[in-house]
Amino acid sequence: MQVTLNPTQTAILSTLVEQGQYPSLETALNAVLLQLVDEAHISEVLDNPSYTNWVEQTRQQIHVAREQIARGEVQPLDEVLSELRAKVQRAKDSCKQM
């Protein structure tokens, strides 16, 4: 299926790319479509406040992470994986104690 964007739609996506939010028009469009799906799904579960809260917290964390990346505040992959493994292990250990 092919979709033709009107000039306004193209300008919006181009602006997102020019601002450095996305590396390409295709990536920007994919992100917007995924956000649309996400919002549609959220509307189905609005009666679940814990899920809605989790989604908002996750969005905020992603926003903070993007700002950190823009400032060059990054960690080597090995360090990140090591931290995640330790976090998972602590969670497993706390479940065993219950």
Backbone as a ProteinNet text record, in pm:
[ID]
protein_1_A
[PRIMARY]
MQVTLNPTQTAILSTLVEQGQYPSLETALNAVLLQLVDEAHISEVLDNPSYTNWVEQTRQQIHVAREQIARGEVQPLDEVLSELRAKVQRAKDSCKQM
[TERTIARY]
84.3	0	88.3	57	130.7	43.9	107.1	37.7	113.7	41.3	102.2	73.4	180	164.5	140.1	56.5	37.4	156.3	170.6	285.8	300.9	190.6	197.1	252.3	204.9	252.9	401.9	442.5	583.3	667.6	617.5	690.6	707.4	604.9	613.1	720.4	715.7	815	955.5	967.3	1098.1	1153.7	1067.2	1110.3	1163.2	1095.3	1142.4	1281.1	1303.2	1434.3	1538.9	1504.3	1598.4	1637.3	1544.8	1573.4	1657	1681.8	1764.6	1689.3	1557	1480.4	1477.2	1492.5	1491.8	1594.6	1656.5	1759.4	1705.1	1577.8	1522.3	1371.4	1314.5	1169.1	1098.7	1152.5	1090.9	1088.8	1198.3	1205.3	1106.3	1096.6	1001.4	858.5	826.4	691.6	662.5	759.2	740.2	713.6	789.9	772.2	634	590.2	458.3	348.3	363	262.9	261.8	380	385.8	322.7	344.5	283.6	131.8	82.7	-60.9	-118	-50	-93.8	-90.7	16.7	30.4	-84	-116.1	-224.1	-358.8	-379.3	-504.5	-515.9	-404.1	-404.4	-429.1	-367.8	-385	-531.7	-596.6	-737.2	-822.7	-778.2	-850.7	-832.7	-724.2	-694.8	-695.7	-765.4	-768.6	-825.1	-901.4	-956	-852.4	-730.8	-623.1	-518.6	-534.8	-444.3	-298.1	-272.6	-133	-63.4	-135.1	-75.4	-52.1	-150.1	-137.8	-21.3	-6.6	103.3	237.2	242.7	366	403.2	307.2	333.5	389.5	329.9	376.6	517.8	544.9	679.1	781.7	743.8	834	860.9	758.2	777.4	872.1	855.6	943.1	1087.1	1104.4	1239.1	1303.8	1226.2	1278.3	1317.7	1235.7	1266.6	1398.3	1414.1	1537.5	1656.2	1637.7	1746.4	1787.7	1690.1	1722.6	1801.2	1764.1	1837.6	1980.1	1996.7	2130.3	2216.5	2157.3	2231.4	2273.8	2184.4	2216.2	2333.2	2345.5	2456.3	2581.9	2572.5	2688.4	2704.3	2602.5	2607.4	2563.6	2659	2628.7	2721.2	2677.6	2757.1	2790	2904.6	2935.5	2832.7	2803.4	2703.3	2732.5	2858.9	2894.3	2852.8	2870.1	2831	2680	2607	2461	2411.1	2462.6	2419.5	2454.2	2570	2609.6	2513.6	2476.4	2381.6	2245.2	2201.2	2071.3	2073.5	2181.4	2192	2188.4	2257.8	2258.8	2119	2049.1	1913.4	1819.5	1831.3	1748.6	1781.6	1909.6	1949.1	1894.1	1899.4	1844.2	1693.6	1624.9	1480.9	1453.5	1532.1	1516.4	1540.9	1646.8	1680.9	1570.4	1509.9	1403.4	1278.9	1255	1140.7	1162.2	1286.5	1319.3	1298.8	1319.5	1307.6	1164	1071.8	929.9	870
-117.5	0	123	217.3	342.5	454.6	542	657.1	780.9	879.9	1006.2	1109.6	1168.4	1270.5	1405.9	1485.8	1620.8	1707.6	1826.3	1911.2	1941.7	1959.2	1987.7	1868.5	1750	1629.2	1609	1630.3	1617.5	1719.8	1841.3	1946.9	1912.8	1857.2	1819.5	1713.4	1609.7	1503.1	1554.8	1639.2	1696.6	1780.1	1854.5	1934.8	1846	1735.5	1642.1	1588.3	1559.6	1509.8	1620.1	1740.2	1853	1889.7	1871.1	1901.2	1791.6	1684.6	1576	1474.9	1484.2	1389.4	1251.2	1247.4	1121	1130.5	1018	1021.3	1028.8	993.7	994.2	1015.6	1050.8	1066.5	935.8	825.9	695.2	662.4	689.6	663.9	752.3	877.9	969.6	920.9	880.7	831.6	704.8	614.6	492.3	524.8	620.2	658	716.6	801.6	863.1	756.8	663.2	556.2	467.6	437	357.4	432.1	562	642.4	640.7	646.4	640.5	507.7	399	267.1	263.2	318.3	321.8	399.4	515	596.8	527.5	457.9	384.4	273.6	207.9	99.8	156	269.5	331.2	366.8	414.7	452.3	331.4	211.3	89.6	51.8	96.5	55.1	172.3	279.2	394.8	362.3	255.4	217	145.1	130.7	67.9	174.5	242.4	353.4	311.1	190.5	149.8	136.7	87	76.9	214.9	301.6	437.2	509.3	490.8	550.4	496.2	364.6	302.6	359.9	374.7	429.4	570.6	652.4	790.6	794.5	711.9	707.2	663.4	565.2	516.6	625.1	698	808.3	913.3	945	1043.6	993.8	865.1	808.6	811.5	784.1	789.5	932.5	1028.5	1170	1208.5	1168.6	1198.6	1131.4	1006.6	934.6	1003.2	1049.3	1119.9	1247.6	1318.8	1440.6	1406.6	1297.7	1256.8	1217.6	1146.3	1106.9	1230.6	1327.7	1450.8	1524.9	1512.5	1578.1	1491.4	1370.9	1281.6	1198.8	1197	1119.2	975.7	895.4	757.2	663.7	538.1	436	327	263.5	149.6	37.7	-34.5	-139.9	-241.7	-279.7	-379	-334.6	-205.1	-153.4	-159.3	-120.3	-121.4	-263.1	-358.3	-497.3	-552	-515.7	-560.1	-507.6	-380	-320.6	-389	-415.7	-482.3	-623.6	-695.7	-831.7	-829	-734.3	-721.8	-688.7	-602.2	-564.5	-685.1	-762.6	-883.6	-981.9	-997.9	-1091.2	-1047.3	-916.7	-868.6	-895.4	-877.3	-903.6	-1051.9	-1138.4	-1283.7	-1319.2	-1261	-1289.2	-1243.7	-1128.2	-1079	-1166.5	-1223.8	-1314.6	-1444.4	-1492.5	-1616.5	-1599.6	-1478.1	-1453.6	-1446.8	-1433.1	-1420.1	-1551.2
0	0	0	-81.3	-86.1	-31.8	43.4	100.1	56.2	12.7	-27.2	80.8	131.8	235.2	170.2	233.5	182.2	226.3	173.5	205.7	355.6	423.3	567.3	643.6	610.9	676.6	650.8	526.8	491.5	566.7	577.8	648.8	796.9	856.4	998.8	1018.4	935.9	948.1	917.7	817.9	783.6	897.9	964.1	1079	1190.7	1216.4	1319.7	1285.7	1158.2	1115.2	1126.1	1080.5	1084.8	1227.5	1321.4	1461.7	1526.5	1451.7	1503.2	1586.7	1588	1667.1	1602.6	1469.9	1396	1283.9	1248.5	1144.2	1001.5	982.8	847	852.4	736.7	728.9	760.8	711.3	736.1	884.6	952.7	1096.8	1171.6	1131.5	1195.2	1175.3	1055	1025.7	1105.2	1112.3	1191.1	1337.8	1391.5	1532.2	1555.8	1464.8	1478.5	1471.6	1380.6	1369.7	1494.6	1546.9	1669.7	1786.9	1791.9	1897.5	1883.8	1761.3	1737.9	1787.6	1757.5	1804.9	1956.6	2014	2159.5	2222.2	2167.6	2222.4	2207.9	2096.9	2077.9	2181.6	2207.2	2306.7	2446.4	2475.2	2606.8	2629.9	2525.7	2543.6	2580.4	2539.8	2574	2721.2	2781.4	2918.4	3016.5	2982	3070.9	3207.9	3217	3346.8	3432.9	3381.8	3458	3491	3604.5	3637.3	3651.1	3698.5	3715.5	3580.9	3480	3347.1	3288.3	3300.6	3248.2	3315.9	3445.8	3520.9	3471.3	3448.3	3399.7	3263.3	3174.4	3040.9	3052.6	3136.3	3150.9	3209	3309.1	3366.7	3262.3	3181.9	3077.5	2974.5	2935.8	2841.3	2898.8	3025.1	3088.9	3092.3	3121.2	3125.2	2986.7	2884.1	2747.5	2712.4	2752.9	2727.4	2795.4	2919.7	2993.3	2924.2	2882.2	2816.3	2686	2609.6	2484.6	2512.8	2618.7	2654.7	2695.8	2771.7	2814.4	2694.6	2601.1	2480.8	2403.4	2392	2319.5	2384.1	2515.8	2586.8	2588.2	2529.6	2526.2	2651.7	2735.9	2859.6	2829.7	2784.4	2749.5	2825.5	2838.2	2904.2	2802.9	2819.8	2733.2	2753.7	2647.3	2651	2759.6	2777.3	2879.1	3019	3047.6	3179.3	3197.8	3093.7	3101.2	3122.4	3045.7	3059.4	3197.4	3248.5	3381.3	3488.5	3476.3	3570.9	3561.6	3439.4	3421.8	3479.6	3455.5	3510.1	3663.5	3722.7	3868.1	3920.2	3849.8	3889.4	3882.4	3775.6	3761.5	3872.7	3902.7	4008.2	4143.7	4171.7	4298.3	4305	4193.6	4190.1	4214.6	4152.5	4173.1	4319.3	4376.1	4515.5	4609.1	4583.5	4670.5	4658.2	4539.7	4523.2	4598.7	4602.5	4674.7	4823.8	4873.9	5016.6	5061.8	4969.5	5004.7	5035.7
[MASK]
++++++++++++++++++++++++++++++++++++++++++++++++++++++++++++++++++++++++++++++++++++++++++++++++++

